[in-house]
Amino acid sequence: MYDFDGLLIDSETAGLISWTEVYESFGHSIDRDHWLAETLAGRGPCMPKEQLAALVTETIDWDTVEALRLKRRDELLVLRPGVREHLAQAEELGALTGIVSNAPDWWISQRLAAVGLEESRFDVVITKSAGLAKKPAPDAYLAALDKLGATAAEAIAFEDSPIGIRAARQAGIRCVAVPNAVTENFDLTIADLVLDRIDAVPLAELLDRR
């Protein structure tokens, strides 16, 4: 089972870069520590508008700024290295797959379409829209297991952040961490394994280690 933002799609890095460029266009540097703290807390996409507004003297046309920022962010929203190869391994092995995310379903559908992945290739998709407690609560993972008809011992979760790892581990699922350029700054040692690419270890080998 896969997390989505930061794991399959590198939206966390795309968000940071797009906001960094906005700050630079006004002659300022983004507070990276604030960005990391928001990401670690799992409060959703960091939107540091108030921080920038406090730094500048002019009135900011947020409609124009945000439209340009989103265009830039979307240019950067690509699949992370190894994702297509990893999904191909899962398909070849006949392994059931699922997405377990704190994001809403419209976002996942939109971004999967943008990178050319069919949502139907995943056997289950559990999102914020299901109304379950958000990660780090295990509820979404437990719901995914139920829909897949699988036990925690049979599953592997792939996550990029401490919040997601805690959710998987509380559900009793073995977790592989694949940090991105943002979450590599965090302590991910609670994961069972940390990889620099999702396909760094063949999926068949990971399944054999269960």
Buried (B, 14 or more C-beta within 10 A) or exposed (E): BBBBBBBBBBBBBBBBBBBBBBBEEEEEEBBEEEBBEBBBEBEEBBBBEEBBEEEEEEEBEEEEBBEBBEEBBBEBBBBBBBBBEBBEBBEEEEBBBBBBBBBEBEBBEEBBEEEEBEEEEBBBBBBBBBEBEBBBBBBBBBBBBEBBEBEBEBBBBBBBBBBBBBBBBBBBBBBBBBBBEBBEBBEBEEBBBBBEEBBBBEBEEBBEEE
